[in-house]
Amino acid sequence: EALVAGEKIVNEGRFNRTILERDENLASQDAVVYFIKIFVDEKELYKVGITTRSIKQRFPGQNYQTINTFNGSLINCFELEQTLLKRFKHRQVSNIKGDKLDGYTEILDLSSEDIIEINKYF
């Protein structure tokens, strides 16, 4: 629904800068940036994302552990999420598709040093 509101899509996620800049009410909505450990095909991976729901509602039936969260406005959460995803783009897992997990482009294969660095943002 959010993707069809703008003329140009800046990223493929549900929220993007264009939509948030055009809709102050949406941008000011409460949101959460989450950093979780998630198990996909029995492999331990990590995910950074944003949601306006609880993490439990966002991942029903998924095997995951919450590592860290940040609560704020949707626009602030979007900015933090984008910063982290850009910084760790080289760790993005590319062989997981949408049939395995919604938000699959935000799946990361991280080292223990990466995890420590990501936690500094929260």
Secondary structure, 3 states (H helix, E strand, C coil): CHHHHCCCCCCCCCCCHHHHHHCHHHHCCEEEEEEEEEEECCEEEEEEEEECCCHHHHCCCCCEEEEEEEEEEHHHHHHHHHHHHHHCHHHECCCCCCCCCCCHHHEECCCHHHHHHHHCCC
